[in-house]
Amino acid sequence: MARTLAVVLLLASAITVASCTGETERTNQQKQQQNVLQHTVKDIDGNSVYLAQRYGDKILLIVNVASKCGYTPQYEGLRTLYDRYREKGFEIAAFPANNFMNQEPGSDAQIKEFCSRNFRVKFDMYSKISVKGADKHPLYKELTDGSAHSFGGEIKWNFTKFLVVNGKVVARYEPPVKPLSDEIVSDIENALKLR
């Protein structure tokens, strides 16, 4: 209950910041709020995507995924979440990563085919990146930066999830937390209500 209240307060704060009346304050706050989305990435087909343009007004779940992991069945829950809430302004950005025991060894084309064939994935899939280590992608440097928000810390395994509202990380869910858990569903529904 306390955690849900904290997420609701963070969401309300993110939305309040976007409606500040002082132009300078609004500009500074928006820059600060949009940090996480200020990256251009390649989608699974190799096209450049500027995240702020694609997701700036959406409730976004960012997740690092893998095809040969014990958590791989979470693709099913992610697809269900996406199907349930996408019409209301919810999106998923999935980033394949091979950082944990070689559990995502395939090419982008192989990953796309696997996700389509096995899980009928329709949410946004991106090109394989690194989510930890010396070659960590800049997006994940920002997501894991503990000085930028209170949900930082290294990625421990595949299927770590970040809930992002107005470019601000408002919640983090470790891999065992399933996409359709009460915790995630409640946080998404609260975020959508405050849009």
C-alpha positions as a Markdown table, in Angstrom:
| # | Residue | x | y | z |
|---|---|---|---|---|
| 1 | Met | 0.0 | 0.0 | 0.0 |
| 2 | Ala | 2.8 | 2.4 | 0.9 |
| 3 | Arg | 4.7 | 1.6 | -2.3 |
| 4 | Thr | 1.5 | 2.2 | -4.4 |
| 5 | Leu | 1.0 | 5.5 | -2.7 |
| 6 | Ala | 4.6 | 6.5 | -3.4 |
| 7 | Val | 4.1 | 5.7 | -7.1 |
| 8 | Val | 0.8 | 7.7 | -7.2 |
| 9 | Leu | 2.6 | 10.7 | -5.6 |
| 10 | Leu | 5.5 | 10.4 | -8.1 |
| 11 | Leu | 3.0 | 10.2 | -11.0 |
| 12 | Ala | 1.1 | 13.2 | -9.7 |
| 13 | Ser | 4.4 | 15.1 | -9.2 |
| 14 | Ala | 5.4 | 14.3 | -12.8 |
| 15 | Ile | 2.1 | 15.6 | -14.2 |
| 16 | Thr | 2.1 | 18.7 | -11.9 |
| 17 | Val | 5.6 | 19.6 | -13.1 |
| 18 | Ala | 4.2 | 19.5 | -16.7 |
| 19 | Ser | 1.6 | 22.1 | -15.8 |
| 20 | Cys | 3.7 | 24.6 | -14.0 |
| 21 | Thr | 2.9 | 28.2 | -14.9 |
| 22 | Gly | 6.4 | 29.7 | -14.8 |
| 23 | Glu | 7.9 | 29.3 | -18.4 |
| 24 | Thr | 11.5 | 29.1 | -17.2 |
| 25 | Glu | 10.6 | 26.6 | -14.4 |
| 26 | Arg | 8.5 | 24.6 | -16.8 |
| 27 | Thr | 11.3 | 24.4 | -19.4 |
| 28 | Asn | 13.9 | 23.4 | -16.8 |
| 29 | Gln | 11.5 | 20.8 | -15.2 |
| 30 | Gln | 10.6 | 19.4 | -18.6 |
| 31 | Lys | 14.2 | 18.9 | -19.6 |
| 32 | Gln | 14.8 | 17.2 | -16.3 |
| 33 | Gln | 11.7 | 15.1 | -16.7 |
| 34 | Gln | 12.5 | 14.0 | -20.3 |
| 35 | Asn | 16.0 | 12.7 | -19.5 |
| 36 | Val | 15.2 | 9.0 | -19.9 |
| 37 | Leu | 13.6 | 9.6 | -23.3 |
| 38 | Gln | 16.4 | 11.8 | -24.8 |
| 39 | His | 17.9 | 9.0 | -26.7 |
| 40 | Thr | 17.8 | 7.8 | -30.3 |
| 41 | Val | 17.9 | 4.0 | -30.7 |
| 42 | Lys | 17.5 | 1.5 | -33.5 |
| 43 | Asp | 14.4 | -0.6 | -33.7 |
| 44 | Ile | 14.5 | -4.3 | -34.5 |
| 45 | Asp | 14.4 | -3.5 | -38.2 |
| 46 | Gly | 17.3 | -1.0 | -38.0 |
| 47 | Asn | 15.3 | 2.2 | -38.2 |
| 48 | Ser | 16.3 | 5.2 | -35.9 |
| 49 | Val | 13.7 | 6.1 | -33.3 |
| 50 | Tyr | 13.9 | 9.2 | -31.1 |
| 51 | Leu | 12.3 | 7.9 | -27.9 |
| 52 | Ala | 11.0 | 11.3 | -26.7 |
| 53 | Gln | 9.1 | 11.8 | -30.0 |
| 54 | Arg | 7.8 | 8.2 | -30.0 |
| 55 | Tyr | 6.8 | 8.0 | -26.3 |
| 56 | Gly | 6.7 | 11.6 | -24.9 |
| 57 | Asp | 3.0 | 11.6 | -24.1 |
| 58 | Lys | 2.7 | 7.8 | -23.3 |
| 59 | Ile | 2.9 | 5.7 | -20.2 |
| 60 | Leu | 5.9 | 3.5 | -21.1 |
| 61 | Leu | 7.2 | 0.2 | -19.7 |
| 62 | Ile | 10.9 | -0.3 | -20.7 |
| 63 | Val | 12.1 | -3.9 | -20.3 |
| 64 | Asn | 15.3 | -5.8 | -21.2 |
| 65 | Val | 14.3 | -9.1 | -22.8 |
| 66 | Ala | 15.9 | -12.4 | -23.8 |
| 67 | Ser | 14.7 | -15.5 | -25.7 |
| 68 | Lys | 16.4 | -18.3 | -23.8 |
| 69 | Cys | 15.7 | -17.2 | -20.2 |
| 70 | Gly | 13.5 | -18.7 | -17.5 |
| 71 | Tyr | 11.6 | -15.4 | -17.6 |
| 72 | Thr | 11.0 | -15.6 | -21.3 |
| 73 | Pro | 7.3 | -16.6 | -20.8 |
| 74 | Gln | 6.8 | -13.1 | -19.5 |
| 75 | Tyr | 6.5 | -12.0 | -23.2 |
| 76 | Glu | 3.0 | -13.4 | -22.9 |
| 77 | Gly | 2.1 | -11.1 | -20.0 |
| 78 | Leu | 3.7 | -8.2 | -21.7 |
| 79 | Arg | 1.6 | -8.8 | -24.8 |
| 80 | Thr | -1.5 | -9.0 | -22.7 |
| 81 | Leu | -0.6 | -5.7 | -20.9 |
| 82 | Tyr | 0.0 | -4.1 | -24.3 |
| 83 | Asp | -3.3 | -5.4 | -25.8 |
| 84 | Arg | -5.2 | -4.3 | -22.7 |
| 85 | Tyr | -3.9 | -0.7 | -22.3 |
| 86 | Arg | -2.4 | 0.4 | -25.6 |
| 87 | Glu | -5.7 | 2.2 | -26.7 |
| 88 | Lys | -5.5 | 4.2 | -23.5 |
| 89 | Gly | -1.9 | 5.5 | -24.1 |
| 90 | Phe | 0.3 | 2.7 | -22.8 |
| 91 | Glu | 3.4 | 1.4 | -24.7 |
| 92 | Ile | 6.1 | -1.2 | -24.2 |
| 93 | Ala | 9.7 | -0.8 | -25.4 |
| 94 | Ala | 11.5 | -4.1 | -25.3 |
| 95 | Phe | 15.3 | -4.2 | -25.6 |
| 96 | Pro | 16.9 | -7.6 | -26.2 |
| 97 | Ala | 20.2 | -8.0 | -24.4 |
| 98 | Asn | 22.7 | -10.8 | -24.2 |
| 99 | Asn | 24.3 | -9.7 | -20.9 |
| 100 | Phe | 23.2 | -12.7 | -18.8 |
| 101 | Met | 24.6 | -16.2 | -19.5 |
| 102 | Asn | 24.3 | -15.8 | -23.3 |
| 103 | Gln | 20.5 | -16.0 | -23.1 |
| 104 | Glu | 19.9 | -13.7 | -26.2 |
| 105 | Pro | 22.5 | -15.0 | -28.7 |
| 106 | Gly | 20.4 | -14.4 | -31.9 |
| 107 | Ser | 20.5 | -11.7 | -34.5 |
| 108 | Asp | 17.8 | -9.0 | -34.5 |
| 109 | Ala | 16.1 | -10.9 | -37.3 |
| 110 | Gln | 16.1 | -14.1 | -35.3 |
| 111 | Ile | 14.8 | -12.4 | -32.2 |
| 112 | Lys | 12.0 | -10.7 | -34.2 |
| 113 | Glu | 11.0 | -14.0 | -35.7 |
| 114 | Phe | 11.1 | -15.8 | -32.3 |
| 115 | Cys | 8.9 | -13.2 | -30.6 |
| 116 | Ser | 6.4 | -13.1 | -33.5 |
| 117 | Arg | 6.1 | -16.8 | -33.9 |
| 118 | Asn | 6.1 | -17.8 | -30.2 |
| 119 | Phe | 4.4 | -14.8 | -28.5 |
| 120 | Arg | 2.7 | -12.8 | -31.3 |
| 121 | Val | 4.5 | -9.7 | -30.0 |
| 122 | Lys | 3.1 | -6.4 | -31.5 |
| 123 | Phe | 4.7 | -3.9 | -29.0 |
| 124 | Asp | 7.9 | -2.1 | -30.0 |
| 125 | Met | 11.0 | -4.3 | -30.2 |
| 126 | Tyr | 14.4 | -2.7 | -30.5 |
| 127 | Ser | 17.8 | -3.8 | -31.7 |
| 128 | Lys | 19.9 | -5.8 | -29.3 |
| 129 | Ile | 21.9 | -3.7 | -26.9 |
| 130 | Ser | 24.0 | -4.1 | -23.8 |
| 131 | Val | 22.3 | -3.2 | -20.5 |
| 132 | Lys | 25.4 | -3.5 | -18.2 |
| 133 | Gly | 29.1 | -3.4 | -18.3 |
| 134 | Ala | 31.6 | -1.2 | -20.2 |
| 135 | Asp | 29.5 | -1.2 | -23.4 |
| 136 | Lys | 26.2 | -0.3 | -21.6 |
| 137 | His | 23.8 | 1.6 | -23.9 |
| 138 | Pro | 23.3 | 5.3 | -22.9 |
| 139 | Leu | 19.6 | 4.7 | -22.3 |
| 140 | Tyr | 20.5 | 2.0 | -19.7 |
| 141 | Lys | 23.2 | 4.2 | -18.2 |
| 142 | Glu | 20.5 | 6.7 | -17.5 |
| 143 | Leu | 18.0 | 4.1 | -16.3 |
| 144 | Thr | 20.4 | 2.6 | -13.8 |
| 145 | Asp | 21.9 | 5.9 | -12.6 |
| 146 | Gly | 21.0 | 6.2 | -9.0 |
| 147 | Ser | 21.7 | 9.9 | -8.9 |
| 148 | Ala | 19.1 | 10.6 | -11.6 |
| 149 | His | 16.2 | 8.9 | -9.8 |
| 150 | Ser | 15.5 | 6.7 | -6.9 |
| 151 | Phe | 15.1 | 3.5 | -9.0 |
| 152 | Gly | 18.7 | 3.2 | -10.1 |
| 153 | Gly | 21.1 | 0.3 | -9.7 |
| 154 | Glu | 22.6 | -2.2 | -12.0 |
| 155 | Ile | 20.4 | -4.5 | -14.0 |
| 156 | Lys | 20.5 | -7.9 | -12.3 |
| 157 | Trp | 18.9 | -10.1 | -14.9 |
| 158 | Asn | 16.6 | -10.2 | -18.0 |
| 159 | Phe | 13.1 | -8.8 | -17.7 |
| 160 | Thr | 13.9 | -5.9 | -15.4 |
| 161 | Lys | 11.1 | -3.4 | -16.0 |
| 162 | Phe | 10.9 | 0.4 | -15.7 |
| 163 | Leu | 7.7 | 2.4 | -15.7 |
| 164 | Val | 8.2 | 5.8 | -17.3 |
| 165 | Val | 5.8 | 8.8 | -17.2 |
| 166 | Asn | 6.6 | 12.1 | -18.9 |
| 167 | Gly | 10.1 | 10.8 | -19.3 |
| 168 | Lys | 10.5 | 10.2 | -15.6 |
| 169 | Val | 11.1 | 6.8 | -14.1 |
| 170 | Val | 8.4 | 6.3 | -11.5 |
| 171 | Ala | 8.8 | 2.6 | -10.7 |
| 172 | Arg | 11.1 | -0.3 | -11.2 |
| 173 | Tyr | 10.2 | -4.0 | -11.1 |
| 174 | Glu | 12.8 | -6.7 | -10.8 |
| 175 | Pro | 12.7 | -9.8 | -13.1 |
| 176 | Pro | 10.5 | -12.1 | -10.9 |
| 177 | Val | 7.7 | -9.5 | -10.9 |
| 178 | Lys | 5.4 | -10.7 | -13.6 |
| 179 | Pro | 3.9 | -8.2 | -16.1 |
| 180 | Leu | 0.3 | -9.0 | -14.9 |
| 181 | Ser | 1.1 | -8.7 | -11.2 |
| 182 | Asp | -1.2 | -6.6 | -9.2 |
| 183 | Glu | 1.7 | -4.2 | -8.5 |
| 184 | Ile | 2.4 | -3.5 | -12.2 |
| 185 | Val | -1.2 | -3.4 | -13.3 |
| 186 | Ser | -2.2 | -1.1 | -10.5 |
| 187 | Asp | 0.7 | 1.3 | -11.3 |
| 188 | Ile | -0.2 | 1.4 | -15.0 |
| 189 | Glu | -3.8 | 2.0 | -14.3 |
| 190 | Asn | -3.0 | 4.8 | -11.8 |
| 191 | Ala | -0.6 | 6.4 | -14.3 |
| 192 | Leu | -3.3 | 6.3 | -17.0 |
| 193 | Lys | -5.9 | 7.9 | -14.8 |
| 194 | Leu | -3.5 | 10.8 | -14.1 |
| 195 | Arg | -2.7 | 11.4 | -17.8 |
